[in-house]
Amino acid sequence: MSQFNRFAPPQKVKVIKKTAAGKVIIDYKDVDKLRRMMSPNGKIFTKKRTSSTAGEQRMLSQAIKRARFMGLLPYTSATL
């Protein structure tokens, strides 16, 4: 029997930083943290899974897209 329950909710991943003033910081050059917000196939996780607000999710997806364009992150799982 498998140790994973397919009906259990997925693990939430939180890597979004906030400053002391409450401003959100998402850096496209921080590839290790951005990679945790993507599936093994290269898809960006939903805001429900990342437990972020809509604005934070837009900034996160923009940072991932910038990192992909700069060649820091792959577009597909073929190069993961």
Legacy VTK file of the C-alpha trace (Angstrom):
# vtk DataFile Version 3.0
C-alpha trace
ASCII
DATASET POLYDATA
POINTS 80 float
0.000 0.000 0.000
1.304 3.427 -0.907
2.280 5.925 1.755
0.704 8.797 -0.192
-2.999 9.526 -0.016
-4.306 10.727 -3.351
-7.264 12.406 -1.646
-5.103 14.456 0.712
-4.705 18.135 -0.146
-1.392 19.042 -1.816
1.391 20.528 0.267
1.334 24.321 0.286
4.520 26.037 -0.839
5.269 29.533 0.449
8.370 31.316 -0.842
7.077 34.859 -1.255
9.052 37.332 0.873
7.622 40.445 2.488
9.574 43.405 3.810
9.010 44.934 7.234
6.679 47.454 5.596
4.623 44.603 4.099
5.764 45.032 0.501
6.036 41.819 -1.518
9.397 40.940 -3.089
9.687 38.293 -5.823
13.052 38.156 -7.570
13.289 36.479 -10.986
16.982 35.712 -10.375
16.218 33.497 -7.355
15.817 30.346 -9.442
15.733 27.821 -6.580
12.691 29.436 -4.986
10.927 29.930 -8.297
11.504 26.281 -9.215
9.614 25.256 -6.067
6.577 27.125 -7.430
6.534 24.962 -10.577
5.496 21.376 -11.181
8.063 18.847 -12.427
6.582 19.320 -15.906
7.279 23.063 -15.812
3.769 24.333 -15.052
3.233 27.197 -12.617
1.282 26.160 -9.507
-2.089 27.782 -8.836
-2.542 30.478 -6.233
-4.478 28.024 -4.100
-1.462 25.728 -3.979
1.028 28.541 -3.406
-1.271 30.243 -0.846
-0.754 33.668 -2.385
-3.099 36.500 -3.253
-4.070 37.334 -6.812
-1.556 40.172 -7.021
1.238 38.026 -5.628
0.370 35.275 -8.108
0.603 37.730 -11.011
4.014 38.906 -9.809
5.127 35.296 -9.349
4.072 34.256 -12.848
5.761 37.343 -14.309
8.997 36.490 -12.454
8.890 32.896 -13.727
8.263 34.073 -17.276
11.192 36.515 -17.037
13.472 33.791 -15.699
12.411 31.518 -18.567
13.111 34.234 -21.132
16.565 34.891 -19.639
17.335 31.169 -19.787
17.450 30.660 -16.019
14.440 28.307 -15.977
13.347 25.779 -18.588
10.038 26.018 -20.430
9.396 22.246 -20.382
10.310 19.230 -18.304
12.667 17.906 -20.989
15.477 19.998 -19.525
14.587 19.820 -15.806
LINES 1 81
80 0 1 2 3 4 5 6 7 8 9 10 11 12 13 14 15 16 17 18 19 20 21 22 23 24 25 26 27 28 29 30 31 32 33 34 35 36 37 38 39 40 41 42 43 44 45 46 47 48 49 50 51 52 53 54 55 56 57 58 59 60 61 62 63 64 65 66 67 68 69 70 71 72 73 74 75 76 77 78 79
